[in-house]
């Protein structure tokens, strides 16, 4: 076999491999992006701090499950609407609640469709609609000045969208991304990511319409959403917004760094 034929043969093999991986990424991307842990409807939630569980029938085929972590303070300052990441359910993120409730703020955590005890189809449009219902529930008790919208990782895009259409005291983003396609491009740069990915979550677009103060936290050692992706949001921020860089912090340990706790303390006190 001549060198030319061998090269042509290898080119065909590489093209086939490229196509197989691309097809797999297209059809399996939801499983790659989201890692929910389903809980049975009769599962009994248990935490070491006060909470209430709320189930809201959203449609004939979906139920929103919200865990409301309450505060022991008699005078509640307000509520933090917490949008969590792409893994498991609220049980995974509940340990963050006491760092907020100790200052008199309630923390509500919403599970997305298919996460925990929430049911329904997970789509970007559904998540935006659910977030509005979530906000309306909070507005039944709190004025916008007493509502903080908080987005962690995947939840940062949902939180940013909500803050772009509803007023709040602060929008706080932890390990935020520029957009979902930009993250896809980070891991699979050789594919036409804009045509392949089903979810947009264009955080950058929503931040332009947010009037509330924005505070972003991002670790320089983030192995899931690279720091270079998060820092692309800096030019979009308003003059008084903040992008807090946390040196050596990874995706899941920002809360252990003093620079994070000191800033959160100053906001909630």
C-alpha positions as CSV (number, residue, x, y, z in Angstrom):
1,X,0.0,0.0,0.0
2,X,1.4,3.4,-1.0
3,X,1.9,6.2,1.5
4,X,-0.9,8.2,-0.3
5,X,-3.4,5.3,0.2
6,X,-2.4,4.8,3.8
7,X,-2.9,8.5,4.5
8,X,-6.3,8.5,2.8
9,X,-7.3,5.4,4.8
10,X,-6.4,7.1,8.1
11,X,-8.3,10.2,7.0
12,X,-11.4,8.2,6.5
13,X,-11.0,6.5,9.9
14,X,-10.6,9.9,11.6
15,X,-13.6,11.3,9.8
16,X,-15.7,8.3,10.9
17,X,-14.5,8.7,14.5
18,X,-15.2,12.4,14.4
19,X,-18.8,11.8,13.2
20,X,-19.5,9.1,15.7
21,X,-18.3,11.3,18.6
22,X,-20.2,14.2,17.3
23,X,-23.5,12.3,16.9
24,X,-23.0,10.9,20.4
25,X,-22.5,14.4,21.8
26,X,-25.6,15.7,20.0
27,X,-28.0,13.0,21.2
28,X,-26.4,12.4,24.6
29,X,-25.7,16.0,25.6
30,X,-28.5,16.1,28.2
31,X,-26.9,13.2,30.0
32,X,-23.5,14.8,29.8
33,X,-24.8,18.2,31.0
34,X,-27.2,17.1,33.7
35,X,-26.8,14.6,36.5
36,X,-30.0,14.6,38.5
37,X,-30.8,12.3,41.4
38,X,-34.5,11.5,41.6
39,X,-36.3,11.1,44.9
40,X,-39.6,9.3,45.4
41,X,-42.6,11.5,46.1
42,X,-42.9,10.1,49.6
43,X,-39.2,10.6,50.5
44,X,-38.9,12.2,53.9
45,X,-36.4,15.1,53.8
46,X,-34.1,15.5,56.8
47,X,-31.7,18.3,57.6
48,X,-29.9,19.4,60.8
49,X,-31.5,22.9,60.5
50,X,-35.0,24.2,60.3
51,X,-36.8,23.8,57.0
52,X,-40.2,23.5,55.3
53,X,-41.0,21.6,52.2
54,X,-43.4,23.0,49.6
55,X,-44.8,21.1,46.6
56,X,-46.5,23.2,43.9
57,X,-48.5,21.5,41.1
58,X,-47.3,23.4,38.1
59,X,-49.2,21.5,35.4
60,X,-50.9,18.2,34.9
61,X,-47.6,16.5,34.4
62,X,-45.2,18.5,36.7
63,X,-44.6,19.4,40.3
64,X,-42.2,21.9,41.7
65,X,-40.4,20.9,44.9
66,X,-39.0,23.7,47.0
67,X,-37.1,23.4,50.3
68,X,-37.4,26.6,52.4
69,X,-34.6,26.8,55.0
70,X,-35.9,29.1,57.7
71,X,-34.1,31.3,60.2
72,X,-34.4,31.3,64.0
73,X,-34.5,35.1,64.0
74,X,-37.9,36.6,64.8
75,X,-37.3,39.4,62.3
76,X,-36.6,37.8,58.9
77,X,-34.5,40.1,56.7
78,X,-35.6,38.6,53.4
79,X,-35.2,35.5,51.2
80,X,-32.5,34.1,49.0
81,X,-33.8,32.3,45.9
82,X,-31.1,29.8,45.4
83,X,-30.6,28.2,41.9
84,X,-28.3,25.2,42.3
85,X,-26.0,23.3,40.0
86,X,-26.4,20.5,37.6
87,X,-26.0,17.5,40.0
88,X,-28.3,15.5,42.2
89,X,-30.8,17.7,44.1
90,X,-31.2,20.1,46.9
91,X,-29.8,17.6,49.4
92,X,-26.4,18.2,47.8
93,X,-26.6,22.0,48.2
94,X,-28.4,22.3,51.5
95,X,-25.1,22.6,53.5
96,X,-24.7,26.1,52.1
97,X,-28.0,27.3,53.7
98,X,-26.8,28.0,57.3
99,X,-24.1,30.4,56.0
100,X,-27.1,32.6,54.9
101,X,-29.8,31.8,57.5
102,X,-27.5,32.8,60.4
103,X,-27.9,36.4,59.3
104,X,-31.7,36.2,59.3
105,X,-32.2,35.4,55.6
106,X,-34.4,32.5,54.6
107,X,-32.9,30.3,51.8
108,X,-35.2,28.6,49.3
109,X,-33.9,25.9,47.0
110,X,-35.8,24.8,44.0
111,X,-35.2,21.5,42.3
112,X,-35.4,21.5,38.6
113,X,-37.7,19.1,36.6
114,X,-36.3,15.6,37.0
115,X,-34.2,16.6,40.0
116,X,-35.2,15.4,43.5
117,X,-38.9,15.3,43.9
118,X,-39.7,17.8,41.1
119,X,-41.2,16.3,38.0
120,X,-41.7,17.4,34.4
121,X,-39.6,17.9,31.3
122,X,-36.3,19.7,31.6
123,X,-36.1,22.5,29.0
124,X,-34.6,25.9,29.1
125,X,-38.0,27.5,28.6
126,X,-39.5,25.5,31.5
127,X,-36.7,26.5,33.8
128,X,-37.4,30.2,33.0
129,X,-41.1,29.7,33.6
130,X,-40.5,27.9,36.9
131,X,-38.2,30.6,38.1
132,X,-41.0,33.2,37.6
133,X,-43.3,31.1,39.7
134,X,-40.6,30.7,42.3
135,X,-40.2,34.5,42.4
136,X,-43.9,35.1,42.6
137,X,-44.1,32.8,45.6
138,X,-41.4,34.9,47.3
139,X,-43.2,38.2,46.4
140,X,-46.2,37.0,48.3
141,X,-44.2,37.6,51.5
142,X,-41.2,39.9,50.5
143,X,-40.7,43.1,48.7
144,X,-38.1,43.1,45.9
145,X,-35.6,44.9,48.1
146,X,-35.7,41.8,50.4
147,X,-35.2,39.2,47.7
148,X,-31.7,38.1,46.7
149,X,-31.3,35.9,43.6
150,X,-28.4,33.5,43.8
151,X,-27.1,31.3,41.0
152,X,-24.5,28.6,41.4
153,X,-22.8,27.0,38.4
154,X,-25.6,25.9,36.1
155,X,-28.0,27.9,38.1
156,X,-26.2,31.1,37.3
157,X,-27.8,31.4,33.9
158,X,-31.3,30.8,35.2
159,X,-30.7,33.3,38.1
160,X,-29.4,35.9,35.6
161,X,-32.4,35.5,33.4
162,X,-34.8,36.0,36.3
163,X,-32.9,39.1,37.6
164,X,-33.1,40.5,34.1
165,X,-37.0,40.6,34.2
166,X,-37.7,41.0,37.9
167,X,-36.3,43.3,40.6
168,X,-34.2,42.1,43.5
169,X,-31.7,43.4,46.1
170,X,-28.7,41.6,44.6
171,X,-27.9,39.1,42.0
172,X,-25.1,36.8,43.3
173,X,-23.4,34.4,40.9
174,X,-21.1,31.6,42.0
175,X,-18.9,30.0,39.3
176,X,-20.9,31.6,36.5
177,X,-20.4,30.9,32.8
178,X,-20.6,33.1,29.7
179,X,-23.1,30.8,28.0
180,X,-23.6,27.0,27.7
181,X,-22.3,27.0,24.1
182,X,-19.1,28.7,25.2
183,X,-18.6,25.9,27.8
184,X,-19.3,23.2,25.2
185,X,-16.7,24.9,23.0
186,X,-14.1,24.7,25.8
187,X,-14.3,21.0,25.9
188,X,-15.1,20.2,22.3
189,X,-13.6,23.0,20.2
190,X,-13.5,21.0,17.0
191,X,-17.3,20.7,16.7
192,X,-19.8,23.3,15.5
193,X,-21.0,23.9,19.0
194,X,-23.6,26.6,18.2
195,X,-25.5,24.2,16.0
196,X,-25.2,21.2,18.3
197,X,-26.1,22.3,21.8
198,X,-29.8,22.4,22.8
199,X,-29.4,24.8,25.7
200,X,-28.2,28.4,25.5
201,X,-28.4,30.0,28.9
202,X,-26.7,33.2,27.6
203,X,-25.7,34.6,31.0
204,X,-23.8,37.4,29.2
205,X,-27.0,38.6,27.5
206,X,-29.1,38.6,30.6
207,X,-26.6,40.5,32.7
208,X,-26.9,43.5,30.4
209,X,-30.5,43.9,31.5
210,X,-30.0,43.5,35.3
211,X,-30.5,46.7,37.2
212,X,-29.7,45.3,40.7
213,X,-26.1,45.1,41.9
214,X,-24.3,42.0,40.6
215,X,-21.6,40.1,42.6
216,X,-19.7,37.3,40.8
217,X,-17.4,34.8,42.5
218,X,-15.0,32.6,40.5
219,X,-12.0,30.5,41.4
220,X,-8.9,30.5,39.3
221,X,-8.5,26.7,39.6
222,X,-12.1,26.0,38.6
223,X,-11.9,22.7,36.7
224,X,-15.6,22.6,35.5
225,X,-16.2,26.2,34.3
226,X,-12.8,27.6,33.6
227,X,-11.9,31.0,35.1
228,X,-11.2,32.3,31.6
229,X,-14.8,31.6,30.7
230,X,-16.3,33.3,33.8
231,X,-14.1,36.4,33.4
232,X,-15.6,37.1,30.0
233,X,-18.5,38.5,31.9
234,X,-16.4,41.3,33.5
235,X,-16.8,43.8,30.5
236,X,-20.6,43.4,30.8
237,X,-20.8,44.3,34.5
238,X,-21.9,47.8,35.5
239,X,-19.6,50.2,37.2
240,X,-20.6,49.3,40.8
241,X,-20.9,45.5,40.1
242,X,-18.1,43.2,41.4
243,X,-16.2,40.2,40.0
244,X,-14.5,38.6,42.9
245,X,-11.5,36.4,41.9
246,X,-10.7,33.7,44.4
247,X,-7.1,32.5,44.0
248,X,-6.6,28.7,44.0
249,X,-10.3,28.0,44.5
250,X,-11.9,25.2,42.5
251,X,-15.5,24.7,41.4
252,X,-16.8,23.3,44.6
253,X,-14.8,25.0,47.4
254,X,-15.4,28.7,47.1
255,X,-17.3,28.8,50.3
256,X,-14.2,27.7,52.3
257,X,-12.2,30.8,51.3
258,X,-12.2,33.9,53.5
259,X,-12.6,36.3,50.6
260,X,-15.9,34.7,49.8
261,X,-17.2,34.5,53.4
262,X,-16.1,38.0,54.1
263,X,-18.0,39.4,51.1
264,X,-21.1,37.4,51.8
265,X,-21.0,38.5,55.4
266,X,-20.8,42.1,54.3
267,X,-23.8,41.7,52.0
268,X,-26.1,39.9,54.4
269,X,-25.3,41.8,57.6
